[in-house]
Amino acid sequence: MPEVAFAGRSNVGKSSLLNRLVRRRGFARVSNTPGRTREINFFRVNHQFVLVDLPGYGYARVSKAAKEAWRPLIEGYLKSTPGPRGVVQLLDVRREPSPDDRQMLDYLAETGVPTIVVVTKIDKLSSRAVTEHVERLGRELELDPEQIIPFSAVTGTGRDELADALAALVLS
């Protein structure tokens, strides 16, 4: 089955996004403690495709050894055959992209894996601030505007756009 992976730093809202995306509470376990996802989780959806939750990176309270163990796990998955149809890279609208975020985006660009950037937690800012942040991110990261989807797991904003983008990846 085709797979689409979800990547992002710890506490960016991957589990909440997955739950909102499939419209099922508890689909992916949400924790109040960042850095809980320490393995790759696979979620089969309607026996048609698989959503892959990669471990979050960059959480300061996780040991350096644990962080170093996640890198080969993530890279190994991304290099696997046949590999994911695409990766959804999550960025928190309230934070500037970290060096880890930039490194992941560079790595994805090098591998040529189709990438969708989702800016999460947009309900935490005004719509004007979200628009400005998304435009700035596009310029800084050299991304096309249609490659960035603003998303809120609380309100559902961006859910349909992300679902459409995932369908295009899965059906490609």
N, C-alpha and C positions, 0 to 999 in steps of 0.2 A: 504494500500500500504506500502511496506517496506520503512523505513526511514534511512537515514545516516546523522548524525549530524556533524557540523563543529565547532570546539572550538579553542580558542586562545586568547591571550591578544589583547587589543585594538591596532590598527594600524599594525597588522601582515599581513594584506592583504586578509582577508576572502572574502570580496565582489569581489575584483579583481580576485581572484582565481575562485570563482563560475562563474563569467562572462566568463573567459577564458575556464573553464571546459565545459560549455554548448555551447560555441561559440556564445554567444549573448551579445552584449553590452547592458548595462542597465538592465540585468536580475536581478542583485542585485545592489542596490543603493550604489555607491562608494562615500565616503565623504572625504574631506581633513581634517576634524576634527575628531580626534580619540574619541572613546567612544560614537558615535552616535547611534549605534545599542543598543537599550535599552529594546528590547523585543525579543521573539523568532519569527523568520520569516520562513515560510514554503514555499518551491518552488516545485510545482508538475512538474515533467519532463516526457513528452510524455505519460501521464496517466499510467505510469509504476512504478514510485518510487518518493520519496520526499527527497529533500535536505533540511536540517534544519540548519539555521544560528543562532547559539547561541550568546548571547551578549558577546562582548569582555570584558575581565577582566583586572584589573591591571592598568587602566589609572589614573595617579596621579591627574589630574584636575577634576575628578568626585568626588562628595562628598562621604564621608565614608558611609553615609546612603544609597546612591544609589548603591555603591559597595556591601553592605550587602544585599540589596534587590535582586541583581542579583543572588547571590549564591543559595538561595532556588529555584529560578526560574530555574536555570540550573540543579541543583540536582533533582528537582521535575520532570523535563522533562526526565532526564536520568533514573530515577527510575520508570517512567510511564510504564503501561502495554499496549502493549507488549514491548515497549521500542525500541530504535534504533537498527538496525542490526549491526551498528558499529559507531565509532566516528573517524573523521579525526582531529587530534590535530596539529595545525599549530604553527611553531616556526620560528622566523626571523633569517636568517643565520648570520646577523650582530650582534646579541645579544646573550648573554649567557642565558640559561633557567632561568627564574625568579623563586622565591619561589612559585608564583602562578602557573607557568607552571608545576613545579615539583609536586605541590599539586594536580593539575588536572590529571597528569599522574598516580600518586599514587592512586587517587580515581578511575580512569578508570581500573587500574589493580585490585583493590579490588572488583569492581563490575563484572569484567570478560567480560566487553564489548570489542569486538574486536576493536583494535586501530591501525590506520595508522598514522604515524608521517610524516608530510610534512614540509620540510624546505623551506620557501618562500624567495623571493627577491634575488635569486641566481645570477641574472643579475648584481647585485651591486658589486660582487666580482669576482676575477679571478677564472677560473675553478680549478686550483690547491688549492686555498684557500677554495673553496667550498668543495672539496674532503676531505681536512684536517679537516674542521669543522664538516662535516657529520660523519667522522670516530670517531672524539673525542666525538661528541654527543652520538653516539652509545655506546661507552665505558662508558661514564659518566652516561647515563640513562639506561644502561643495556638493550639495544634494539638490535634485530637482524638487520643486514644491510638491509635485504629485507623488513623490517618494516618501513624504512625511504625512502621518495621520495623527491629528490631535485626538486624545482618547480620555474618557473618564469612566472608570468602573462604577462610580457612584451614580452618575446620571445616564450612562449609556451612550453619551455623545461619542461618535466615531466608530461605534460597534458595527453598523451596517457597512461603512466604508472599508473597515478592516476585513469583515467577512467577504466582501466582494473581491478585495485584493488577494485574500487567501484562496478563494475559489479559482481565481485566474492562475495562481501558482500551482494548485493541485491539478487543474485540468490541462496544464501546459505539457 
